[in-house]
Amino acid sequence: MEHNIYVVGMGPGAEEMMTFQAVKALEDSDVIIGYPVYLSLLGERFTGKEFLSTPMKKEVERCRMCFEEAEKGKKVAMLCSGDAGVYGMASLLYEIGKEYPECELTVIPGITAANSGAALLGAPLNHDYCVISLSDLLTPWEQIEKRLKAAASGDFGIALYNPSSHKRADYLKKACEILLEQIEEERACGFAENIGREGTRIVTCTLKELKDMQVNMFTTVFIGNSRTELIDGKLVAKRGYHL
Amino acid sequence: MEHNIYVVGMGPGAEEMMTFQAVKALEDSDVIIGYPVYLSLLGERFTGKEFLSTPMKKEVERCRMCFEEAEKGKKVAMLCSGDAGVYGMASLLYEIGKEYPECELTVIPGITAANSGAALLGAPLNHDYCVISLSDLLTPWEQIEKRLKAAASGDFGIALYNPSSHKRADYLKKACEILLEQIEEERACGFAENIGREGTRIVTCTLKELKDMQVNMFTTVFIGNSRTELIDGKLVAKRGYHL
């Protein structure tokens, strides 16, 4: 392979939540490509780098840009929030990479919102869990509904990504209604907003209360499993140890 | 709160895969408590610290040790591999913490094997996914079976933890047989061994082949969803972008 492209998960935003490996990959790169919001979260140590971007929904173009810059001989990093392989650009880069056989991809994992949000709320994913996005931009709603039902039937802890947006203000409500077909109203739930950024906020509530909560697109929502308890304000999925 | 205890996820093992926050918490601590294997993975920068441990299966005692050391006035970190809140000690510490109201817990997330292993294999969790442990030490096998069936019915990407041990040599085979009731034999799968440690190895295969593979307890197994393809030797869960 002639060129290597780093696909870097930056974690939730704060530099202290990046791994050493991620920072090193960005430092090694000539050009850092990413969604503008993520680039703006990078600290001063990256000031000298070339930054390139495309608007939201222009992910295909953003990925092509990586290969085109690499072919010019530049060292390239694609910056993703959270983990590059969780609703990030890793898979799309592999797909487009078929057209650029001289380029190799190295994925550098980061902390995804399921795990960084869980840490803030306590330990809601401390047993088997599912991660589901409520965005239907690329996934039919029927598929999302099927996964919500499966997650409830398996008694998983659940992390919900993209619970709301301007066009989908009622998606969390719809999701909760589906979950309530199988899960009791009093199930311990919660959410984390602006994880690793300004204005971090956590809320715990029951599933019934969650149904009518207003959340924004910077929120990650957690549904406990049947053994999740609220302990001193924290969501805790018990593992079953005998005390 | 008089005392704070850090619950630290170290990621898979290599220091470069730890976050800055995790390293800082360990550096700030007087005593680092953990399972011996994890303590042995820590680098030279922690040489001056007091290390305390208990054997495997003595997790309750290990957690109590944290509170007892904190009550002596020491700054304590509980070290977990991967993420402290994914099959780690976070939830047990919250449970035991009820008895120590003067101690507060701060969970510092790390990269769990689902995400670090996925990065090595390509992008097998790049859409909705489940994480399931095959260990039946604390979970009845019937519950594990129910979750495997739910994961298959929801067409999730799946990461399997603890796929084997001396006493459970055939558990991966049993799990694959359950998945094969709903998933085709040719489904793209794979596994990663010794992630972030000496002897890292990745393998890709079909679900039918996976059924008869020998894996060890340092392996994380991945089952693709219905849109997962093998591209240039990598497992890629396509998100559905139009190219």
Interface residues (C-beta under 8 A of the other chain):
Chain A: G9 G11 A14 E15 E16 M17 M18 T19 F20 Q21 V23 K24 E59 V60 D83 A84 G85 V86 Y87 G88 A90 S91 L92 Y94 E95 I96 G97 K98 P101 L105 V107 I108 P109 G110 I111 T112 N115 S116 A118 A119 L120 G122 A123 P124 L125 N126 H127 D128 Y129 C130 V131 I132 S133 L138 T139 Q143 K146 R147 K149 A150 A151 S153 G154 D155 F156 I231 D232 K234 V236 A237 K238 R239 G240 Y241 H242 L243
Chain B: G9 G11 A14 E15 E16 M17 M18 T19 F20 Q21 V23 K24 E59 V60 D83 A84 G85 V86 Y87 G88 A90 S91 L92 Y94 E95 I96 G97 K98 P101 L105 V107 I108 P109 G110 I111 T112 N115 S116 A118 A119 L120 G122 A123 P124 L125 N126 H127 D128 Y129 C130 V131 I132 S133 L138 T139 Q143 K146 R147 K149 A150 A151 S153 G154 D155 F156 I231 D232 K234 V236 A237 K238 R239 G240 Y241 H242 L243
